[in-house]
Amino acid sequence: MAKLFIIESDSGEKIPFLRGVLVESLVRAGLSFQDAYLVAQSVRGKLDSNAEITTDTLKERVSTEVWERFGASLAKSYDLGSSRERQIIVQTPNDDVPFSAGILSRSLQACAINRAEALETAKQVHESLQKGETTFINHVDLRKIVYQHLKEHCSQPAADRFLSWRRFKESGLPLIVMVGGITGTGKSTLTTELAYQLNIIRNQSTDMMREIVRCYLPAAEIPTLSYSSFEAWKGLTQEGQAAQECSDEEVVRGFLSQCNIIKQGLEATIHRAVKENHDLIIDGVHVLASKLELDISRDQAIVIPLMLAVPHKKTLRKRLKHREREQPERASSRYLKQLDRIWVLQSYLVAEAEQHRIPLIVNGEIEEALNEILMHISNIISQHFPAHIQI
């Protein structure tokens, strides 16, 4: 799709079209987020052949689209709102970008500020900017405004976490988050939400690493990798493949054999992200930070290991049954039959996490677990980049 630029009707200033900014205006006019997104997407599609458009023409197109879809009342609400607003441009060292309350709200939530407070703060900052006389604002001045709103209407710790995050972002250091845990702890769901909140686009699963290794090495060389983590003991010896029972120690030993095989690829993935300054989230049962060599990235990145756990065995059983209904192709009934061995692995992983002081996140409710993780990450960021601002 061609790049679309908007020309301010009054000043002639040229700025890029951002769908998210238009969505925000439509939401403020009374549309739901989903309806606002559909309108913005439709308007953008119809303007695909245009390289430039004035703000007045764009507003007319949007108003018409809203009127056709939702009637005159919402169209009028949009007209009144858009006529009062100016596009505020944030000047950064690298580029000039339109201010977005939605982007600000998400960045505040990454600082472990709850959603309601983040939305309210973003709204207040937006209104404050609209009341000003200038169309441009330096990113440092914007930071001070956000800081003051958080300090006055949220809390001092929240304001300090925001400043620490800004300092971290300016440092250029990558953020590497490592999330371990047995099957059924909700790693994939949680890391997907975490990636969105932190705006991290690179996510690597150790399950994928295991499949890649299996494609390139014969099974005879890596016998334990032919099995799931809780069945890896079957590959420890040829006789073990035919066995039906094993001790808890053998379950753990088979799992650790898999970890040793995947370890090199896992370390290489982390080191590559550090070298290229890319944020990264890694998840999987084989994410065992206590067994990895991470010294090379100690001063070149913020590396945060975490371990997920399920609070009760009955909770794990319930989740595995749910997976069987939702994802029958994953043959979850096999997991249910191996529930005791999966639980043995969790006991081992929890003990490892406690011994090496790796934060243990009990994932009972995903929203609570996500908030706990964001708070932990923010605390680590604050330790490395203490809040500091010239007011």
ABEGO torsion letter per residue (X at the ends): XBBBBBBBAAAGBBBBBBAAAAAAAAAAAGBBAAAAAAAAAAAAAAAAABABBBAAAAAAAAAAAAAAAAEAAAAAAAAAAAAABBBBBBBBAABBBBBBAAAAAAAAAAAGBBAAAAAAAAAAAAAAAAABABABBBAAAAAAAAAAAAAAABBAAAAAAAAAAAAAAAAGBBBBBBBBEBBGAGAAAAAAAAAAAAGBABBBBAAAAAAAAAAABBAAABAAAABBAAAAAAAABAAAAABABBBAAAAAAAAAAAAAAAAAAAAAAAAAAAAAGBBBBBBEAABBAAABBAAAAAAABBBBBBBBBBABAAAAAAAAAAAAAABAAAGAAAAAAAAAAAAAAAAAAAAAAAAAGBBBBBBABAAAAAAAAAAAAAAAAAAABBBBBBX
